[in-house]
Amino acid sequence: MDRVALTRYRASFHKTEAMRYTGNLDLHRTLERTLRRAGLPLAYTQGFHPHPRLTLACALALGCTSEAELADFWLEEALPAEEILGRCQRAAPSGIRVTDVSAVGLQEPSLSTLVVSAEYEAELGLESVPANLAGRIEALLAREAIPRTRREKAYDLRPLIEDLKIEARQEGGPVVLMRLAAREAATGRPEEVLLALGVEPAEAHIHRRRLILREPQAA
């Protein structure tokens, strides 16, 4: 493997309604199958159970859709990005829509370490909107700490909320817009924000709109 001249690519893709309840591990496997079906000269890991070299940017909570997913993969042969994009689009299953492929330097940091924040929108049904939602958002942002517990571990949600506001739309219920930290060991979860606002996450449609990457450091 060390003698092979690897090339690295980054794919942008949407996770749509058809895969809304597909977990991160199954999503990873689906992307692996897509790359294989695309007939790409994939680079594989070493060991007893080799699999395509593929990494995802940031795990998406179950039940969420997204237009902002990123994945890096490695090939044993350089191909035009446009060709790879076309092959992936034809091979992708329902629920995955590949929108862009670009070449990435081999020495660039791991994709997961580049993500600093994520933007979400949570569309609420009219029947699930709590009283004075705008006031609840204002009060939540004014708090110095928002103690929460996840998987029996206590943490403070407040420093993970970078922005939080409400948007009214012509049709349907209001939409809660949030920008949450998405760094390693400091990841805000949109469903936890909704719970802190008194909204049941199962009654909202949560959609990831954007992943924000840190700027590469100058050499």
Buried (B, 14 or more C-beta within 10 A) or exposed (E): EEEEEBBBBBBBBBBBEEBBEBBEEEBBBBBBBBBEBBEBEBBBEEEEEEEBBBBBBBBBBEBBBBBBBBBBBBBBEBBEBEEBBBBBBEBBEEBBBBBEBEBBEEEEEEBBEBBBBBBBBBBBEEEBBEEEBEEBBEEBEEEEEBEBEEEEEEBEBBEBBBEBEBEEEEEEBBBBBBBBBBBEEEBBBBBBBBBBBBBEBEBBBBBBBBBBBEEEEEE
